[in-house]
């Protein structure tokens, strides 16, 4: 919908900020007709959760200026004209001799402002601005190949949970908002990206050993069995990002990458987790990742496994 007298901008009060939303009635998600304003209100409803997921992290914005049926823009740099209160963090890209001042969320108003800038998806780094080169989050991405059903993803998630338990680590699962599952583990920020990725590969190899008919760690897509789950260790590489907890995905159904409990793995239907349903779930259950920052773990055992298996990433 074009901006005109029938679609005036509105202002939302977000904490101590006032955020203007232009074109509030523009349809962003055609499956049910949710609008830009619906998107902003969704993020307000899960405000504590999305801020916890993004806090202090460099964040790439996936923008859809005309809704998810239109063009997608991957935006690293904060746009000119951002309010002075929107915080940023500078990250360097030595290979290209460039840098970017990326969004750095510390409050819900920054999320709603990003929605005003047509952001649907939030893709944070797994490090924070206090030391962008040392991740504090290890990401386990269970990515089903084209012929792999979700029941297989469920079974592999349980294997991953078993390995984490043996390592003495707590993993925090969530739907991906697509066909897979993610598991996040807080780690001490002592290692660089290459070492975290190497540890993630060692973990993936162990999961593959325990479920060899259902898991692949093959690097090249052409070498992967299309009926297996790829444990994507490369999501821990520098400047690789995936949708955060509570991020909406850029699909017509407005699915959400939704925190779940381990007990829900066998029953959750990811397509049922949308901006229409997750606010009610959040109001009832709160943020299921509320305790994710309470304990950080070390990677020593995983790096020993990497040495044992002579893994080179």
NUDO-998787 format. One line per 5 residues: for each residue x, y, z of N, C-alpha, C. Coordinates in pm, whole numbers, plus 50000, padded with zeros to 5 digits. Example, Ala and Ser with C-alpha at 12.3 -4.5 7.8 and 13.67 -1.06 7.14 Angstrom:
51319:49431:50780:51230:49550:50780:51320:49670:50780  51285:49775:50708:51367:49894:50714:51290:50003:50787
***
This chain:
50086:49880:50000:50000:50000:50000:50088:50124:50000  50064:50213:49910:50142:50336:49905:50107:50425:50023  50203:50505:50062:50178:50599:50172:50085:50709:50123  49971:50725:50192:49878:50831:50157:49794:50863:50280  49692:50947:50262:49612:50992:50376:49539:50876:50442
49514:50767:50368:49443:50653:50424:49535:50563:50505  49664:50585:50496:49759:50500:50567:49863:50586:50638  49819:50668:50732:49913:50759:50799:50009:50682:50889  50126:50742:50909:50222:50685:51003:50163:50688:51144  50208:50596:51228:50166:50595:51367:50291:50598:51454
50274:50628:51580:50385:50628:51675:50359:50525:51783  50463:50447:51812:50457:50347:51918:50546:50390:52033  50495:50376:52153:50575:50403:52272:50645:50274:52311  50778:50278:52311:50858:50160:52342:50953:50197:52454  50919:50160:52576:50998:50205:52689:50993:50356:52697
51110:50419:52698:51116:50565:52704:51124:50628:52566  51118:50545:52461:51132:50595:52323:50997:50603:52254  50992:50688:52154:50879:50692:52062:50932:50655:51924  50874:50552:51864:50920:50503:51735:50808:50520:51633  50839:50588:51526:50741:50614:51420:50741:50496:51322
50621:50449:51290:50603:50341:51193:50527:50397:51073  50596:50409:50961:50530:50455:50839:50469:50335:50766  50370:50361:50684:50302:50255:50608:50264:50137:50697  50199:50161:50810:50172:50052:50904:50082:49943:50848  50001:49975:50747:49907:49877:50693:49961:49802:50571
50087:49825:50539:50145:49751:50426:50152:49603:50463  50097:49517:50378:50098:49374:50405:50239:49320:50383  50294:49261:50487:50428:49201:50479:50421:49050:50458  50315:48985:50510:50307:48838:50508:50174:48798:50444  50176:48761:50317:50051:48742:50243:49968:48622:50285
50025:48522:50352:49946:48403:50385:49824:48437:50470  49841:48524:50570:49730:48563:50656:49705:48713:50654  49789:48786:50582:49768:48929:50567:49825:49015:50677  49923:48963:50755:49983:49046:50859:50062:49161:50798  50059:49273:50868:50114:49397:50818:50245:49435:50889
50301:49544:50843:50420:49599:50909:50390:49631:51056  50273:49686:51084:50236:49715:51222:50221:49587:51303  50164:49483:51245:50155:49354:51314:50294:49304:51351  50389:49323:51260:50526:49280:51286:50585:49358:51403  50567:49488:51404:50619:49569:51514:50556:49527:51646
50426:49503:51645:50357:49464:51768:50401:49325:51814  50430:49237:51719:50485:49106:51757:50615:49123:51835  50707:49203:51780:50836:49220:51848:50820:49288:51984  50721:49375:51998:50694:49432:52130:50646:49324:52226  50564:49231:52177:50509:49126:52263:50615:49031:52315
50723:49012:52239:50832:48922:52282:50958:49003:52314  50938:49128:52355:51050:49221:52369:51165:49171:52453  51137:49118:52572:51245:49069:52658:51323:48957:52591  51251:48869:52520:51317:48757:52455:51405:48798:52339  51355:48884:52250:51435:48924:52134:51554:49008:52177
51538:49092:52280:51651:49171:52327:51756:49080:52389  51715:48980:52465:51811:48886:52523:51889:48814:52412  51821:48776:52306:51885:48703:52196:51985:48790:52120  51959:48921:52113:52042:49011:52032:52138:49095:52113  52123:49099:52243:52192:49198:52325:52343:49202:52301
52390:49323:52267:52533:49354:52254:52600:49282:52136  52522:49224:52046:52583:49151:51934:52575:49232:51805  52680:49231:51723:52664:49286:51588:52550:49211:51518  52467:49282:51447:52345:49219:51394:52321:49263:51250  52313:49164:51162:52273:49191:51024:52121:49195:51018
52069:49291:50943:51926:49305:50924:51887:49251:50787  51788:49164:50783:51732:49118:50656:51604:49197:50633  51611:49288:50537:51504:49384:50514:51421:49345:50392  51292:49372:50400:51197:49346:50292:51114:49472:50272  51164:49569:50197:51096:49699:50187:50952:49694:50141
50916:49594:50061:50778:49586:50013:50707:49461:50064  50760:49399:50170:50703:49275:50221:50781:49155:50171  50752:49038:50231:50837:48922:50203:50819:48866:50063  50717:48910:49992:50702:48867:49853:50793:48946:49759  50855:49051:49812:50939:49137:49729:51087:49115:49753
51163:49215:49719:51309:49207:49726:51357:49194:49871  51462:49114:49888:51527:49097:50018:51661:49168:50015  51687:49246:50120:51812:49322:50130:51887:49276:50254  52010:49229:50237:52096:49193:50349:52174:49319:50388  52149:49373:50503:52209:49500:50541:52296:49485:50664
52427:49503:50645:52521:49501:50757:52528:49639:50823  52540:49741:50741:52564:49875:50794:52435:49942:50837  52441:50013:50947:52325:50087:50994:52296:50198:50892  52171:50217:50854:52140:50321:50755:52167:50461:50810  52198:50552:50722:52211:50692:50763:52077:50744:50812
52084:50834:50907:51961:50893:50959:51900:50818:51075  51970:50715:51125:51919:50642:51241:51916:50734:51363  51820:50717:51453:51818:50798:51575:51948:50783:51653  51984:50886:51726:52110:50885:51801:52114:50776:51907  51997:50734:51953:51994:50632:52059:52008:50489:52007
52003:50469:51875:52025:50335:51820:52175:50305:51825  52212:50203:51898:52354:50173:51920:52409:50084:51809  52540:50096:51788:52609:50019:51685:52737:49960:51741  52794:49868:51666:52926:49814:51697:53001:49801:51564  53127:49840:51566:53207:49833:51443:53275:49696:51434
53260:49634:51318:53328:49508:51290:53413:49527:51165  53527:49462:51167:53625:49477:51058:53617:49357:50964  53643:49383:50837:53651:49278:50737:53787:49292:50667  53893:49239:50731:54030:49261:50682:54052:49217:50538  53985:49108:50499:54005:49057:50363:53968:49161:50259
53865:49240:50290:53818:49341:50195:53865:49482:50232  53940:49491:50342:53988:49619:50393:53872:49715:50415  53767:49663:50478:53647:49741:50505:53602:49719:50648  53511:49802:50691:53447:49781:50820:53298:49815:50804  53222:49778:50905:53079:49810:50906:53036:49842:51048
52957:49946:51062:52894:49978:51190:52757:49912:51190  52748:49799:51259:52627:49718:51257:52537:49751:51376  52409:49724:51357:52312:49739:51466:52358:49659:51586  52345:49717:51705:52381:49651:51830:52267:49675:51929  52178:49579:51941:52055:49596:52018:52084:49592:52167
52031:49690:52239:52037:49692:52385:51900:49718:52446  51800:49747:52362:51665:49777:52410:51566:49746:52300  51440:49726:52340:51337:49688:52244:51311:49796:52140  51333:49921:52176:51307:50028:52080:51394:50014:51955  51516:49964:51970:51604:49945:51854:51547:49839:51760
51483:49737:51817:51421:49633:51735:51304:49693:51657  51220:49769:51724:51104:49828:51656:51150:49930:51552  51255:50006:51582:51309:50097:51482:51356:50020:51358  51418:49903:51380:51462:49823:51266:51342:49776:51183  51231:49745:51249:51110:49710:51176:51064:49829:51091
51072:49948:51147:51040:50068:51068:51126:50075:50942  51249:50027:50953:51339:50024:50837:51317:49899:50752  51204:49830:50772:51157:49715:50695:51232:49585:50728  51295:49580:50845:51362:49458:50887:51260:49355:50934  51271:49235:50881:51189:49122:50925:51274:49027:51009
51393:48991:50960:51479:48894:51026:51599:48963:51092  51637:48910:51208:51755:48958:51280:51857:48845:51287  51976:48872:51234:52081:48771:51226:52205:48821:51301  52215:48789:51430:52328:48838:51509:52452:48750:51496  52567:48810:51522:52692:48735:51538:52683:48650:51665
52773:48554:51677:52779:48475:51800:52886:48528:51896  52925:48654:51876:53014:48724:51968:52948:48857:52005  53003:48921:52108:52946:49048:52154:53047:49160:52132  52999:49283:52146:53084:49397:52109:53200:49417:52205  53196:49358:52324:53311:49368:52415:53434:49301:52357
53415:49199:52272:53524:49133:52200:53463:49058:52083  53451:49126:51972:53381:49066:51858:53455:48947:51798  53582:48930:51833:53661:48821:51774:53659:48694:51859  53590:48695:51972:53584:48576:52059:53438:48544:52090  53384:48444:52022:53243:48409:52041:53213:48363:52184
53092:48394:52228:53044:48341:52356:52922:48250:52333  52895:48217:52207:52781:48134:52173:52823:48033:52068  52803:47906:52101:52827:47797:52005:52691:47754:51952  52682:47747:51820:52555:47719:51754:52558:47584:51685  52460:47501:51720:52443:47370:51658:52322:47381:51566
52345:47371:51439:52240:47388:51338:52209:47253:51277  52089:47201:51305:52044:47074:51247:51963:47106:51123  52027:47092:51009:51974:47138:50881:51935:47018:50795  51806:46988:50781:51766:46872:50702:51788:46894:50553  51840:46792:50488:51855:46795:50344:51717:46775:50278
51706:46794:50147:51574:46804:50082:51480:46686:50105  51533:46564:50119:51447:46447:50135:51438:46399:50280  51480:46483:50372:51483:46447:50514:51357:46498:50582  51287:46411:50655:51166:46456:50723:51199:46508:50863  51100:46576:50923:51126:46641:51051:51139:46540:51164
51081:46424:51152:51100:46321:51254:51247:46284:51266  51319:46283:51154:51462:46256:51158:51535:46367:51231  51496:46491:51207:51554:46604:51279:51532:46587:51429  51413:46545:51468:51384:46524:51610:51479:46421:51670  51496:46309:51600:51583:46203:51653:51728:46251:51665
51774:46325:51568:51911:46376:51573:51927:46477:51686  51822:46557:51710:51827:46651:51822:51847:46577:51954  51782:46464:51970:51798:46388:52093:51939:46331:52106  51998:46293:51994:52138:46246:51997:52229:46361:52039  52206:46479:51981:52286:46596:52019:52270:46626:52167
52147:46614:52217:52122:46638:52360:52198:46538:52446  52201:46415:52403:52275:46310:52475:52424:46344:52484  52482:46388:52373:52625:46423:52372:52650:46544:52462  52563:46642:52454:52579:46760:52541:52573:46721:52688  52480:46632:52723:52470:46586:52862:52601:46521:52907
52659:46439:52820:52784:46372:52855:52899:46472:52870  52890:46582:52797:52991:46688:52808:52966:46777:52930  52852:46758:52996:52817:46843:53110:52773:46981:53069  52718:46994:52948:52675:47123:52896:52524:47129:52881  52469:47248:52896:52327:47271:52874:52308:47336:52737
52225:47273:52656:52191:47329:52525:52050:47384:52527  52029:47492:52455:51901:47562:52453:51842:47550:52313  51741:47465:52294:51688:47441:52159:51586:47545:52116  51574:47558:51985:51471:47643:51925:51443:47592:51785  51324:47620:51736:51298:47594:51596:51377:47695:51513
51403:47660:51390:51478:47752:51304:51385:47854:51238  51255:47826:51242:51160:47904:51163:51144:47847:51025  51224:47744:50995:51213:47672:50869:51191:47525:50897  51277:47440:50841:51259:47296:50852:51350:47231:50956  51436:47309:51020:51534:47250:51110:51518:47292:51254
51618:47257:51333:51626:47298:51472:51764:47356:51499  51771:47450:51590:51897:47506:51637:51912:47475:51786  52035:47457:51829:52066:47443:51972:52181:47538:52001  52162:47623:52103:52265:47719:52140:52328:47678:52273  52458:47698:52284:52533:47672:52406:52617:47794:52437
52606:47845:52559:52692:47955:52601:52831:47900:52633  52933:47969:52583:53071:47929:52608:53150:48049:52660  53256:48021:52729:53344:48128:52774:53411:48189:52651  53420:48323:52644:53479:48388:52525:53631:48383:52529  53685:48262:52521:53830:48240:52529:53891:48199:52396
53808:48163:52300:53857:48108:52175:53812:48193:52057  53893:48192:51951:53856:48262:51829:53759:48179:51746  53713:48238:51636:53614:48171:51552:53664:48038:51498  53790:48031:51457:53841:47906:51399:53838:47793:51500  53873:47823:51625:53872:47719:51728:53730:47677:51763
53638:47773:51770:53499:47738:51799:53442:47653:51687  53473:47689:51564:53426:47611:51450:53486:47469:51454  53612:47459:51492:53677:47327:51502:53611:47242:51611  53580:47303:51723:53509:47232:51829:53371:47188:51782  53302:47276:51707:53170:47243:51655:53177:47126:51557
53282:47121:51478:53301:47008:51386:53323:46879:51464  53402:46884:51570:53425:46765:51652:53294:46714:51711  53211:46805:51756:53080:46767:51809:52995:46704:51698  52992:46767:51582:52913:46715:51470:52958:46574:51432  53088:46551:51432:53141:46419:51398:53096:46315:51501
53091:46353:51629:53046:46261:51732:52898:46227:51714  52817:46326:51682:52675:46301:51655:52662:46208:51533  52743:46232:51432:52740:46147:51312:52779:46004:51346  52878:45984:51433:52919:45849:51472:52804:45774:51540  52723:45848:51617:52616:45784:51692:52489:45764:51610
52475:45837:51503:52358:45823:51416:52402:45824:51271  52484:45727:51230:52546:45733:51097:52449:45725:50981  52331:45669:51004:52235:45658:50894:52146:45781:50880  52158:45874:50976:52069:45990:50976:52141:46124:50971  52272:46122:50988:52349:46247:51000:52460:46249:50896
52485:46368:50844:52601:46391:50759:52677:46515:50805  52808:46509:50790:52892:46627:50812:52970:46661:50686  52929:46603:50574:53000:46627:50447:52998:46776:50413  53116:46827:50381:53127:46971:50356:53055:47013:50229  53073:46936:50121:53015:46973:49992:52873:46917:49982
52781:47003:49940:52641:46962:49931:52624:46838:49842  52701:46830:49735:52688:46718:49642:52724:46585:49707  52798:46590:49818:52839:46469:49887:52744:46429:50000  52639:46506:50022:52547:46478:50132:52430:46393:50086  52398:46293:50165:52278:46214:50141:52156:46304:50159
52070:46314:50059:51957:46407:50068:51853:46369:50174  51865:46250:50233:51768:46207:50335:51823:46223:50476  51938:46290:50491:52000:46304:50623:51995:46448:50674  52032:46462:50800:52045:46593:50863:52191:46635:50856  52215:46751:50803:52350:46809:50803:52368:46886:50933
52465:46847:51013:52500:46923:51133:52598:47031:51089  52544:47150:51071:52618:47256:51003:52710:47330:51100  52830:47277:51116:52931:47336:51205:52980:47470:51154  52963:47496:51023:53018:47619:50966:52940:47743:51009  52826:47726:51074:52753:47843:51126:52831:47913:51237
52941:47853:51280:53025:47915:51384:53145:47989:51325  53153:47996:51193:53261:48071:51130:53239:48221:51146  53345:48296:51134:53336:48441:51149:53240:48501:51046  53152:48590:51092:53058:48663:51006:52951:48572:50945  52938:48449:50997:52824:48366:50957:52716:48384:51062
52595:48405:51016:52487:48432:51110:52364:48350:51074  52283:48322:51175:52153:48260:51154:52049:48339:51233  51924:48318:51200:51817:48393:51264:51817:48368:51414  51802:48475:51490:51805:48466:51636:51678:48403:51689  51682:48367:51817:51559:48331:51886:51461:48448:51876
51337:48415:51848:51225:48510:51834:51229:48589:51704  51328:48566:51618:51327:48634:51489:51217:48576:51402  51141:48664:51339:51046:48623:51236:51126:48587:51111  51075:48495:51032:51141:48458:50908:51069:48521:50789  51143:48544:50684:51089:48614:50568:51013:48522:50475
50907:48462:50527:50822:48372:50448:50677:48418:50462  50591:48384:50369:50453:48433:50372:50376:48400:50500  50413:48287:50565:50341:48243:50684:50391:48310:50812  50496:48391:50801:50551:48463:50916:50586:48368:51031  50659:48260:50998:50705:48170:51102:50811:48238:51187
50829:48184:51308:50920:48243:51407:51019:48136:51453  51145:48174:51467:51245:48087:51528:51220:48089:51679  51160:47981:51729:51095:47982:51860:51166:47893:51962  51207:47947:52076:51262:47863:52183:51161:47758:52228  51212:47636:52249:51130:47526:52298:51204:47455:52410
51134:47371:52483:51199:47285:52582:51241:47155:52514  51331:47082:52580:51369:46953:52526:51251:46857:52521  51158:46873:52615:51040:46786:52617:50949:46811:52498  50960:46929:52437:50874:46963:52324:50929:46916:52190  51052:46868:52188:51115:46833:52060:51030:46733:51982
50971:46636:52051:50895:46532:51982:50759:46578:51933  50711:46691:51982:50575:46733:51949:50566:46864:51873  50670:46946:51879:50661:47079:51818:50640:47068:51667  50555:47154:51617:50535:47167:51472:50581:47308:51435  50701:47319:51379:50758:47452:51354:50669:47546:51275
50589:47492:51184:50503:47579:51103:50390:47641:51184  50367:47585:51304:50264:47642:51391:50316:47759:51473  50446:47782:51471:50507:47890:51550:50519:48013:51461  50426:48106:51476:50418:48223:51389:50397:48349:51472  50397:48463:51405:50372:48586:51480:50230:48591:51534
50143:48503:51485:50006:48498:51536:49996:48414:51664  50089:48319:51683:50078:48226:51795:50184:48246:51903  50303:48291:51865:50413:48298:51961:50388:48401:52072  50325:48517:52046:50300:48609:52158:50219:48546:52272  50118:48467:52239:50041:48400:52343:50124:48299:52418
50207:48227:52345:50297:48131:52407:50395:48203:52500  50447:48316:52455:50542:48393:52535:50475:48445:52662  50351:48491:52648:50278:48543:52764:50254:48433:52867  50234:48310:52819:50207:48199:52909:50334:48140:52971  50436:48122:52889:50557:48050:52932:50674:48141:52965
50668:48266:52922:50785:48352:52934:50891:48313:52833  51010:48366:52850:51120:48336:52760:51187:48207:52804  51174:48102:52724:51233:47973:52759:51385:47975:52753  51444:48081:52699:51590:48098:52701:51633:48196:52811  51546:48217:52907:51573:48315:53012:51704:48287:53086
51740:48161:53105:51860:48128:53182:51983:48102:53100  51979:48134:52970:52088:48095:52881:52222:48159:52920  52218:48276:52982:52343:48344:53016:52396:48308:53155  52327:48219:53225:52366:48189:53363:52497:48114:53374  52525:48026:53278:52645:47942:53284:52712:47938:53148
52843:47959:53147:52922:47948:53023:53016:47829:53037  53033:47754:52929:53109:47630:52932:53240:47645:52856  53328:47547:52875:53457:47548:52808:53457:47443:52698  53545:47461:52601:53550:47374:52482:53665:47274:52488  53729:47261:52603:53850:47179:52611:53829:47037:52560
53722:46971:52604:53699:46832:52563:53675:46823:52413  53596:46914:52359:53570:46911:52215:53698:46935:52135  53782:47024:52182:53908:47048:52112:54002:46929:52124  53993:46857:52236:54069:46732:52248:54017:46630:52147  53884:46623:52130:53828:46534:52028:53877:46573:51889
53884:46703:51864:53931:46751:51733:54075:46708:51709  54158:46719:51815:54298:46673:51802:54302:46522:51779  54222:46449:51855:54217:46302:51843:54183:46261:51702  54088:46331:51641:54040:46295:51508:54115:46368:51396  54217:46446:51435:54298:46521:51338:54209:46607:51247
54117:46677:51311:54025:46760:51234:54090:46893:51201  54078:46933:51079:54133:47059:51031:54023:47132:50957  53975:47244:51015:53870:47320:50949:53926:47431:50862
***
